[in-house]
């Protein structure tokens, strides 16, 4: 999988927290940021591996609901 480069602007306090967390987990800062982003995407059910769980469904009004909204209304 190819990785895309980008610039991230982050406040100093947050960066220090990420650096400490990365060191505690024996990860690089980049690896830690990738892990945090992946976990957030999975939790929000927006990660590629969760695509099968987030198929849109059309409700009677013709608007789309995601699986989370569907489950709440069942």
N, C-alpha and C positions, 0 to 999 in steps of 0.2 A: 504494500500500500504506500503510495507516494504521500509525503507530508508537505503541507502548504506552509510557507513562512509568512509571518505577519508580525507587526509591531504591537506590543501591549503596553499601554500606559497604566500604571498602577501606583497608588500612593505608597510611600515608604513604609508605613506601619504594616499595611497588608502584605507587602513584599517580604518584610522581615518575618511575619507569621508563616508565610508560605515556605520561606527558606528553612525555618526551624522545623516545620512539619515534614518537609522533604528530607532533612537530615535525620529526623526521628524514624522515618520510614525507609531509610537507606536508598532514597531515590534522588535523581537529579531534580533541579527546580523545574525544568521542562517536563520531565516525567511526572512530577507531582501535579503540575498544572493540567497535563493531559488526563491524569487519573481523576482529578476534581471535576473537570468538564465532562468526562465520560460518565461519572457517577451521577452528576446533575441531569444529564440527558436521559439516563436510564430511569432515574426517579421520576422525571417528567414524562416518561414513556415516549421520548422523541429520539431514542437511539436507534440506529439501523436494525439492530437485532430485535428491537421491539416493534418493528413496522407491522408485523402481523397482528399485533394487539391494538394498533391505533387506526385501523381502517375507519374511514368516515362512513357514517350512515345518514341517510336523508330522513328527516322526520316529516310528518304530514304537512307542515307548513312549507316544505321545500328547502329548509335550511339544513346545514350539516351539523351533526353532533359527533364528538369523538367518543371513544369507548368509555372514558371516565364519566362523561356526562350521561351516557346511556346507562351505565351501571347505577348511577345515583338515582335515576328515574325508574328503575325496575322494582 
